[in-house]
Amino acid sequence: MAQKVTLSIPDMLSKKLDKWRKSFNLSKMFQDALLEAIQKKEEFQKRILQDFDMSEIINRLKKEKFESEKNYLEMGIYKGLEWAKRAHYEDLVYAVGFEDSYNIVKDSKFNYYFNEIFNSDHLINFSQEHFNQHAKKFMDGWCKGVSDFYNEIVEKLS
């Protein structure tokens, strides 16, 4: 049994079709085009499953994701340590005492500094409400670098 399908076409195409309607078997044309499109999709899916071991691909991508996140954490630690070495004492204490490490980027003392860093890396993305995984890892690292530096020198300042 055949099923009916309703199609929509633009007005311009409809006007051209009116002129040639008797020359075409529209049902057959649609069936042939649809069958060809479905076969292409099925062949593509079959190729993916045959050519690639999806679990192997997923494992590789998980490893790459872990390495990427580790790199952003390490970059954050390095940048935090670099900043802490040059910071004035009051700014250092202010940064170490900051309650929410993700909100420090919005702080007027640090906004320009972090915008410059984040704008130089297309994978780091943050807005006022959202940090992507790269920005979070970087900020976790930055705060760790600053905090580690401060903890190393604080007793020597007495």
C-alpha positions as CSV (number, residue, x, y, z in Angstrom):
1,M,0.0,0.0,0.0
2,A,1.3,3.5,-0.8
3,Q,1.4,6.3,1.7
4,K,0.6,9.9,0.8
5,V,3.2,12.6,1.5
6,T,2.5,16.3,1.1
7,L,5.4,18.5,-0.2
8,S,5.8,22.2,-0.2
9,I,7.7,24.0,-3.0
10,P,8.5,27.7,-3.5
11,D,6.1,29.8,-5.6
12,M,8.7,30.3,-8.3
13,L,9.2,26.5,-8.7
14,S,5.5,26.0,-8.6
15,K,5.0,28.3,-11.6
16,K,7.7,26.5,-13.6
17,L,6.2,23.1,-12.6
18,D,2.7,24.2,-13.9
19,K,4.3,24.6,-17.3
20,W,5.9,21.1,-17.4
21,R,3.6,19.1,-15.0
22,K,2.4,16.7,-17.7
23,S,6.1,15.9,-18.6
24,F,6.9,14.6,-15.2
25,N,5.9,11.7,-13.0
26,L,6.3,13.6,-9.7
27,S,5.6,10.6,-7.5
28,K,8.3,8.5,-9.3
29,M,10.8,11.5,-9.2
30,F,10.3,11.9,-5.5
31,Q,10.5,8.2,-4.8
32,D,13.8,7.9,-6.8
33,A,15.3,11.0,-5.1
34,L,14.2,9.8,-1.6
35,L,15.5,6.3,-2.2
36,E,18.9,7.7,-3.3
37,A,19.2,10.0,-0.3
38,I,18.4,7.2,2.1
39,Q,20.8,4.8,0.5
40,K,23.6,7.4,0.7
41,K,22.9,7.8,4.5
42,E,22.8,4.1,5.0
43,E,26.1,3.6,3.1
44,F,27.7,6.4,5.1
45,Q,26.7,4.8,8.4
46,K,27.8,1.4,7.2
47,R,31.2,2.8,6.2
48,I,31.6,4.5,9.6
49,L,30.9,1.2,11.4
50,Q,33.2,-0.8,9.1
51,D,36.1,1.6,8.8
52,F,36.3,2.7,12.4
53,D,36.1,1.1,15.8
54,M,34.0,3.6,17.6
55,S,35.1,2.5,21.0
56,E,38.7,3.1,19.9
57,I,37.8,6.6,18.6
58,I,36.0,7.4,21.9
59,N,39.0,6.2,23.9
60,R,41.3,8.3,21.9
61,L,39.1,11.4,22.2
62,K,38.8,10.9,26.0
63,K,42.6,10.8,26.2
64,E,43.0,13.9,24.1
65,K,40.3,15.7,26.3
66,F,42.2,14.7,29.4
67,E,45.5,16.0,28.0
68,S,43.9,19.2,26.9
69,E,42.3,19.9,30.3
70,K,45.7,19.0,31.9
71,N,47.4,21.5,29.6
72,Y,45.0,24.3,30.6
73,L,45.4,23.5,34.3
74,E,49.2,23.7,33.9
75,M,49.0,26.8,31.8
76,G,46.9,28.4,34.6
77,I,49.3,27.4,37.3
78,Y,52.2,28.9,35.3
79,K,50.4,32.1,34.6
80,G,49.2,32.4,38.2
81,L,52.8,31.8,39.5
82,E,54.1,34.3,37.0
83,W,51.5,36.9,38.1
84,A,52.1,36.3,41.8
85,K,55.9,36.8,41.4
86,R,55.3,40.3,40.0
87,A,52.3,41.3,42.1
88,H,52.2,43.9,44.8
89,Y,51.7,42.5,48.3
90,E,48.2,43.9,48.6
91,D,47.1,42.6,45.3
92,L,48.6,39.2,46.1
93,V,46.7,39.0,49.5
94,Y,43.6,40.2,47.7
95,A,43.8,37.5,45.1
96,V,44.5,34.7,47.6
97,G,41.6,35.8,49.8
98,F,39.1,35.9,46.9
99,E,36.2,33.7,47.8
100,D,35.1,32.5,44.3
101,S,37.9,31.9,41.9
102,Y,35.7,32.1,38.9
103,N,34.4,35.6,39.9
104,I,37.9,37.0,40.1
105,V,37.8,37.6,36.4
106,K,34.9,40.0,36.8
107,D,36.7,41.9,39.6
108,S,37.8,45.4,38.5
109,K,41.4,44.8,39.6
110,F,41.7,41.6,37.4
111,N,39.2,42.0,34.6
112,Y,41.6,43.5,32.1
113,Y,44.3,41.0,32.9
114,F,42.0,38.0,32.4
115,N,40.4,39.4,29.3
116,E,43.8,39.7,27.7
117,I,44.6,36.1,28.4
118,F,41.2,34.7,27.4
119,N,41.1,36.7,24.2
120,S,44.5,35.3,23.2
121,D,43.2,31.7,23.3
122,H,40.2,30.7,21.1
123,L,39.4,27.6,23.2
124,I,39.0,29.6,26.4
125,N,35.4,30.9,26.5
126,F,33.8,32.7,29.3
127,S,30.9,35.1,29.8
128,Q,29.5,36.7,32.9
129,E,27.4,33.5,33.6
130,H,29.3,30.7,31.9
131,F,32.9,29.3,31.8
132,N,33.7,26.5,29.4
133,Q,35.8,23.6,30.6
134,H,39.1,25.2,29.4
135,A,38.4,28.5,31.2
136,K,37.5,26.5,34.4
137,K,40.7,24.5,34.2
138,F,42.8,27.6,33.5
139,M,41.2,29.4,36.5
140,D,41.6,26.5,38.8
141,G,45.3,26.4,37.8
142,W,45.8,30.1,38.1
143,C,44.4,30.2,41.6
144,K,46.5,27.2,42.6
145,G,49.6,28.9,41.2
146,V,48.9,32.1,43.1
147,S,48.0,30.3,46.3
148,D,51.0,27.9,46.2
149,F,53.4,30.9,45.7
150,Y,51.8,32.8,48.6
151,N,51.9,29.8,50.9
152,E,55.6,29.4,50.1
153,I,56.5,32.9,51.0
154,V,54.0,34.0,53.6
155,E,56.1,32.8,56.6
156,K,59.1,34.5,55.3
157,L,57.3,37.9,55.3
158,S,57.1,38.0,59.1
